[in-house]
Amino acid sequence: MAKIKITQVKSIIDRSERQKKTMSALGLKKLNATVEVEATPQILGMVNKVNHLVKVEEAQ
């Protein structure tokens, strides 16, 4: 399974509670925080919901 790097690039202040919980579930708590996760369908769906707040790259 491929890995992806997810970086938070925008604040979650003034976002819906659902988006805040999604960011937390991805492991992102602070601005510019980066996590490396497996690219499962569940993770990709979560990233799709908050794609305006994050930057996604392929991990190597």
N, C-alpha and C positions, 0 to 999 in steps of 0.2 A: 504494500500500500504506500502511496506517495505521501510525503510530508509537506506541509505548508507552514510558512511563517506569517503570523498575523500581528500587525502593529497597530495600536490605537493612535489615530492621528487627530481626532477631534474629541472634545469634552462631552461627557454624558449629562452635564448640567442642562436642565430644561428639556430632557428627553423623557419619553414615556417610561413607566415602571417596567414594562415588558422589555424594552430595549436595554435598560439598566441591568436587568436580571440576565439577559442574553450575554451582555458583555462580561458580567461576573462569571457566568457559566463557561465562557471561553477562557477565563483566567486573566482577563484584562482589568486592572484596577486603577492604573494611572496613565496619564498621557505619555505617549512614546514608549509604553511598555510593549514588549514583544514576547510572544509565546510560539512554540513550535509544536504542532499537533498533526496527527494522522488525518488525511483528507477523506474522512468517511462521509457518507451522504448526510448524516445528522449534523456534522460539523459544517459542511458546505451550506446546508440549509440555514444554520444559525448565522454564518457569515453573510449570506444573502440578505438576511433581515436587517443587518447593521452595516451594510457595505458602504454607507455614506460616512461612517465613523472610523473605518479601518482601512489599512492597506494590506493586500495579500500578495505574497511572493512564494515561489517554489523554493523549498529548502533543498540543500545539496548534500 
